[in-house]
Amino acid sequence: MNPVTIVIILLILAILVALVALSIRIVKQWERIVVLYLGRFVGVRGPGLVFIVPFLNTVPYRIDLRVITTSFTAEQTLTMDTVPVNVDAVLFWKVTDVEKAALQVEDYRGAVLLAAQTALRDVIGKTVLADMLAGREIIDQELQKTIQSRIDGWGIDVLSVEIRDVVIPTALQDAMSMQAQAERERQARVILGDSERQIARAFEEAARTYSDNSTALHLRGMNMLYEGLKSSNAVLVLVPAPVLNTMGLGDTAGLVALSQTMKKRGEGDPGETTDRPGT
């Protein structure tokens, strides 16, 4: 065979192999490719092995159909009550219509990020700081609706939005801490005042009971005498009631006087033995 013919055949085979290699596309399970024919959209292909016509067909996009996580922030944004805050959030979204995502927006990933940032700033500007700190779930739902309304028609669904952190100025944190401390002190004072009112009411009821029952009053006096003697390590002397009356100690004042007398005697002569009259 003519050497020139052999070279031509080899060249043709090399061109065919190159064309076959250029016509093969391997698309992963979670991907789809957009195919254009001379610049015109002809369809979405994948997954698996896809053949295209080299130089006539082009593949401008490989689009991921999995759930995509995008972090975004809003720095130094004023709330409705003019408090500057820095907010970090996470957006979970996915492409549901490959054709719209490829043809309706130039860079769908960047567009989703910008839409999320602007929506976050708008929501912060309409929210009071206290509501933002206390009701994040409501803010998340409102933010999800706002972002979804801005990207409608792009073939993208927003699955959820979650606010990760809300950072406020240090001076404001100190002021809020002082306010919370003052509120706790106020509640403690209110509880203390209510307790004192309850105690006073109990004393009033006890006074009425003692005024109508002299026996209960004497028993209470004896108990007070016992407690006083016990706390001073003295000796409790039990004597009959007639003896107390003879000594002029039948009332509460007499019981107190007896307690003080015995305490002085105990302090004056620790070694002296106290006589205990029998009952």
C-alpha positions in Angstrom: 0.0 0.0 0.0 1.1 3.5 -0.8 2.7 5.2 2.2 0.7 8.3 1.4 -2.5 6.3 1.5 -1.6 4.8 4.8 -1.0 8.3 6.3 -4.3 9.5 5.0 -6.1 6.6 6.5 -4.4 7.1 9.8 -5.3 10.8 9.7 -8.9 10.0 9.0 -9.1 7.5 11.8 -7.5 10.0 14.2 -10.1 12.6 13.2 -12.9 10.1 13.7 -11.6 9.2 17.1 -11.4 12.8 18.0 -15.0 13.5 16.8 -16.3 10.5 18.8 -14.5 11.8 21.9 -15.9 15.2 21.4 -19.4 13.9 20.9 -19.5 11.9 24.2 -20.7 13.5 27.4 -21.0 11.6 30.7 -23.7 13.1 32.9 -23.9 12.2 36.6 -27.0 11.0 38.3 -27.6 14.4 40.1 -26.8 16.5 37.0 -28.5 17.6 33.8 -26.9 19.3 30.8 -28.4 22.0 28.6 -27.8 21.3 24.9 -27.8 24.0 22.2 -27.8 23.5 18.5 -26.2 26.4 16.7 -27.0 28.5 19.7 -30.7 27.4 20.0 -32.0 25.4 22.9 -32.8 21.9 21.9 -33.2 20.1 25.2 -32.0 18.8 28.5 -30.0 15.6 28.5 -28.9 13.2 31.2 -28.1 11.3 33.3 -25.8 8.7 31.8 -24.0 8.7 28.4 -25.1 11.5 26.1 -24.0 12.0 22.5 -24.0 15.4 20.8 -22.9 16.6 17.4 -19.4 18.2 17.7 -19.2 21.9 16.6 -22.9 22.0 16.0 -24.1 21.2 19.5 -22.8 23.0 22.6 -23.2 22.3 26.3 -23.1 25.7 28.1 -24.4 24.5 31.5 -24.2 21.5 33.8 -26.9 22.0 36.5 -26.9 20.3 39.8 -30.4 19.1 41.0 -29.4 18.4 44.6 -30.3 20.6 47.5 -27.8 23.5 47.6 -26.8 25.4 50.7 -25.9 29.1 50.5 -24.7 31.2 53.3 -25.4 34.9 53.2 -25.2 37.9 55.5 -26.5 41.4 56.1 -24.0 43.6 57.8 -24.8 46.8 59.7 -28.5 46.8 58.7 -30.9 49.0 60.7 -34.0 47.4 62.2 -37.3 49.2 62.5 -36.3 50.6 65.8 -33.0 51.9 64.3 -30.6 49.3 65.8 -27.7 48.3 63.7 -27.4 44.5 63.5 -25.3 41.9 61.7 -27.3 38.9 60.6 -26.0 35.5 59.3 -28.4 33.2 57.6 -28.5 30.0 55.5 -30.6 29.3 52.5 -31.6 25.8 51.3 -32.8 25.7 47.7 -32.8 23.5 44.6 -33.4 23.7 40.9 -36.7 22.2 39.8 -36.8 23.3 36.2 -33.4 23.1 34.4 -34.6 24.9 31.2 -35.8 28.0 33.2 -32.7 28.1 35.4 -30.5 28.0 32.3 -32.5 30.4 30.0 -34.2 32.9 32.4 -31.2 34.0 34.4 -27.6 34.5 33.5 -26.0 33.1 36.7 -28.7 31.4 38.8 -26.4 30.8 41.7 -25.2 34.4 42.0 -28.7 35.6 41.4 -30.1 33.5 44.2 -27.4 34.8 46.6 -28.1 38.5 45.8 -31.8 38.0 46.0 -31.4 36.4 49.5 -29.2 39.2 50.7 -31.6 42.0 49.6 -34.6 40.1 51.0 -32.8 39.7 54.3 -32.1 43.5 54.5 -35.8 44.3 53.7 -37.1 41.9 56.3 -34.7 43.3 59.0 -35.8 46.8 58.2 -39.4 45.9 58.8 -38.7 44.1 62.1 -38.2 45.3 65.7 -35.1 44.0 67.4 -37.0 42.3 70.2 -39.1 40.4 67.7 -36.0 39.3 65.8 -34.4 37.9 68.9 -37.5 36.2 70.2 -39.3 35.0 67.1 -36.8 33.7 64.6 -39.2 31.1 63.2 -41.5 33.9 62.1 -38.6 35.8 60.5 -37.5 32.6 58.7 -40.9 32.1 57.2 -41.2 35.7 56.1 -37.8 35.6 54.6 -38.5 32.4 52.7 -41.7 33.9 51.2 -39.8 37.1 50.2 -37.0 35.3 48.5 -39.3 32.9 46.7 -41.4 35.8 45.4 -38.2 37.4 43.9 -37.0 34.3 42.1 -40.3 33.0 40.7 -39.9 32.1 37.1 -36.3 30.9 37.5 -37.2 27.2 38.0 -35.9 27.4 41.6 -37.6 26.5 44.8 -36.6 27.8 48.2 -36.9 24.9 50.7 -36.1 26.8 53.9 -34.2 29.8 55.4 -32.6 29.7 58.8 -31.1 32.7 60.7 -27.9 31.5 62.4 -26.9 34.5 64.4 -27.9 38.1 65.2 -25.0 40.3 66.4 -25.8 43.6 68.1 -23.4 46.3 69.3 -21.6 45.7 72.6 -22.9 48.9 74.2 -26.5 47.8 73.4 -25.8 44.3 74.9 -24.6 45.9 78.1 -27.7 48.1 78.2 -30.0 45.1 77.6 -28.2 43.2 80.4 -28.7 46.1 82.8 -32.4 46.3 81.8 -32.9 42.6 82.4 -31.2 42.8 85.8 -33.3 45.7 86.8 -36.4 43.8 85.8 -35.4 40.8 87.9 -34.8 43.1 90.9 -38.2 44.7 90.4 -39.9 41.2 90.4 -37.9 40.2 93.5 -39.1 43.3 95.3 -42.7 42.7 94.3 -42.5 39.1 95.5 -41.0 40.3 98.8 -43.7 42.8 99.3 -46.4 40.2 98.6 -44.8 37.9 101.1 -44.7 40.6 103.8 -48.4 41.3 103.2 -49.2 37.6 103.6 -47.1 37.4 106.8 -48.9 40.5 108.2 -52.3 38.9 107.4 -51.2 35.8 109.2 -50.1 37.8 112.3 -53.4 39.6 112.3 -55.3 36.3 112.3 -53.1 35.0 115.1 -53.7 38.2 117.1 -57.5 37.7 116.8 -57.1 34.0 117.9 -55.0 35.0 121.0 -57.4 37.8 121.9 -60.3 35.3 122.2 -58.3 32.5 123.8 -56.1 33.2 126.8 -55.0 29.6 127.1 -53.5 29.7 123.6 -51.7 33.0 124.5 -50.2 31.4 127.6 -49.1 28.4 125.6 -47.5 30.6 123.0 -45.7 32.5 125.8 -44.4 29.2 127.2 -43.1 28.2 123.8 -41.3 31.5 123.4 -39.7 31.1 126.8 -38.6 27.6 125.9 -37.1 28.7 122.7 -35.2 31.6 124.4 -33.8 29.3 127.1 -32.8 26.7 124.6 -30.9 29.2 122.4 -29.0 30.5 125.5 -28.2 27.0 126.8 -30.2 27.6 130.0 -32.3 25.2 132.0 -36.1 25.1 131.6 -37.8 25.0 135.0 -41.4 23.7 135.0 -43.5 24.8 138.0 -47.2 24.5 138.6 -49.5 27.3 137.4 -50.6 28.3 141.0 -46.9 28.9 141.8 -46.6 31.2 138.8 -49.6 33.1 139.8 -48.2 33.5 143.4 -44.9 34.7 141.9 -46.7 37.1 139.6 -45.4 35.3 136.6 -48.7 34.1 135.2 -48.7 36.3 132.2 -46.4 36.7 129.3 -44.4 39.5 130.9 -43.8 37.3 133.9 -42.5 34.5 131.7 -40.1 36.9 130.1 -38.9 38.2 133.4 -38.3 34.6 134.6 -36.3 33.9 131.5 -34.1 36.9 132.0 -33.6 36.1 135.7 -32.5 32.6 135.0 -30.2 33.7 132.2 -28.5 36.2 134.5 -28.1 33.5 137.2 -26.5 31.2 134.6 -24.1 33.8 133.4 -23.1 34.9 136.9 -22.1 31.5 138.3 -21.6 28.8 135.5 -20.6 26.2 138.1 -23.6 26.7 140.3 -26.2 24.0 140.1 -29.7 25.1 139.4 -32.4 23.7 141.6 -35.3 22.2 139.7 -38.6 22.2 141.6 -40.8 19.3 140.8 -44.2 19.7 139.1 
